[in-house]
């Protein structure tokens, strides 16, 4: 898997900003990516040293399509994968600081 395919985007929420103070950064990653793939991608793209990688599969929420004149019908939920990357002391990712 290509390095650019593994990291989809950085996730910035109130919780992830608090995690950045503890040197942890959150990314949306490809569903087929492993911890080793994610570690290599972060180290290559941001030129930092990774200490830990925690991965979570996020279940998709069911959606309903509503159309005029038709009954609402459910749509398959989209799953995605999230990775929390802990960096070694003194390392930061400046692109995630917004």
Kinemage of the C-alpha trace (Angstrom):
@kinemage 1
@onewidth
@group {chain A} dominant
@subgroup {mainchain}
@vectorlist {calphas} color= white
{ca unk a 1} P 0.000 0.000 0.000
{ca unk a 2} L 1.287 3.447 -0.975
{ca unk a 3} L 2.162 5.933 1.797
{ca unk a 4} L -0.201 8.545 0.394
{ca unk a 5} L -3.097 6.044 0.414
{ca unk a 6} L -2.696 5.159 4.108
{ca unk a 7} L -3.210 8.570 5.753
{ca unk a 8} L -6.510 10.037 4.589
{ca unk a 9} L -6.763 13.166 6.775
{ca unk a 10} L -6.032 14.502 10.225
{ca unk a 11} L -8.912 14.678 12.689
{ca unk a 12} L -9.292 17.923 14.648
{ca unk a 13} L -11.904 17.942 17.395
{ca unk a 14} L -11.856 19.228 20.966
{ca unk a 15} L -10.758 15.829 22.225
{ca unk a 16} L -7.964 15.419 19.665
{ca unk a 17} L -6.628 18.908 20.410
{ca unk a 18} L -6.384 17.904 24.091
{ca unk a 19} L -4.578 14.717 23.030
{ca unk a 20} L -2.033 16.811 21.108
{ca unk a 21} L -0.880 18.239 24.446
{ca unk a 22} L 0.072 14.653 25.380
{ca unk a 23} L 1.945 14.263 22.053
{ca unk a 24} L -0.825 12.155 20.454
{ca unk a 25} L -2.201 12.868 16.981
{ca unk a 26} L -5.332 11.406 15.368
{ca unk a 27} L -5.741 10.431 11.702
{ca unk a 28} L -8.358 8.826 9.516
{ca unk a 29} L -6.587 5.952 7.761
{ca unk a 30} L -7.339 3.355 5.090
{ca unk a 31} L -9.396 0.389 6.291
{ca unk a 32} L -6.754 -2.104 5.146
{ca unk a 33} L -3.835 -0.283 6.825
{ca unk a 34} L -2.028 -2.048 9.675
{ca unk a 35} L -0.245 -0.487 12.646
{ca unk a 36} L 3.116 -1.001 10.934
{ca unk a 37} L 1.857 0.674 7.740
{ca unk a 38} L 0.527 3.649 9.720
{ca unk a 39} L 3.807 3.990 11.662
{ca unk a 40} L 5.860 4.025 8.457
{ca unk a 41} L 3.517 6.497 6.764
{ca unk a 42} L 3.602 9.000 9.655
{ca unk a 43} L 7.383 8.708 10.010
{ca unk a 44} L 7.868 9.210 6.262
{ca unk a 45} L 5.408 12.050 5.684
{ca unk a 46} L 6.068 14.113 8.840
{ca unk a 47} L 9.711 13.112 9.528
{ca unk a 48} L 9.067 12.193 13.196
{ca unk a 49} L 9.629 9.136 15.403
{ca unk a 50} L 6.535 7.183 16.454
{ca unk a 51} L 6.307 5.570 19.884
{ca unk a 52} L 2.852 3.859 19.762
{ca unk a 53} L 0.003 3.394 17.301
{ca unk a 54} L -3.546 2.647 18.488
{ca unk a 55} L -6.127 1.715 15.857
{ca unk a 56} L -9.934 1.743 16.071
{ca unk a 57} L -12.608 0.685 13.609
{ca unk a 58} L -15.423 3.197 13.735
{ca unk a 59} L -18.863 1.777 12.900
{ca unk a 60} L -20.877 3.676 10.347
{ca unk a 61} L -24.169 5.251 11.325
{ca unk a 62} L -27.220 4.084 9.390
{ca unk a 63} L -28.645 6.748 7.078
{ca unk a 64} L -32.063 7.135 5.508
{ca unk a 65} L -32.754 8.514 2.054
{ca unk a 66} L -35.985 10.490 1.901
{ca unk a 67} L -37.511 11.293 -1.461
{ca unk a 68} L -40.697 13.068 -2.276
{ca unk a 69} L -43.465 10.585 -2.989
{ca unk a 70} L -41.536 7.540 -1.737
{ca unk a 71} L -41.041 5.876 1.612
{ca unk a 72} L -37.708 6.489 3.392
{ca unk a 73} L -35.262 3.685 2.774
{ca unk a 74} L -32.117 2.802 4.726
{ca unk a 75} L -28.670 3.114 3.175
{ca unk a 76} L -25.713 0.948 4.124
{ca unk a 77} L -23.542 2.520 6.809
{ca unk a 78} L -19.960 3.496 6.004
{ca unk a 79} L -17.281 2.205 8.339
{ca unk a 80} L -13.939 3.937 8.720
{ca unk a 81} L -10.714 3.458 10.639
{ca unk a 82} L -9.070 5.868 13.077
{ca unk a 83} L -5.477 5.816 14.331
{ca unk a 84} L -4.077 7.602 17.385
{ca unk a 85} L -0.326 8.006 16.972
{ca unk a 86} L 1.871 8.753 19.990
{ca unk a 87} L 5.166 10.458 19.173
{ca unk a 88} L 8.419 10.255 21.112
{ca unk a 89} L 9.353 13.085 23.485
{ca unk a 90} L 10.302 16.334 21.765
{ca unk a 91} L 8.605 15.397 18.476
{ca unk a 92} L 5.654 17.399 17.102
{ca unk a 93} L 3.617 17.593 13.912
{ca unk a 94} L 3.249 21.262 13.027
{ca unk a 95} L 0.696 20.628 10.250
{ca unk a 96} L -1.822 19.396 12.847
{ca unk a 97} L -1.496 22.521 15.033
{ca unk a 98} L -4.275 24.775 13.793
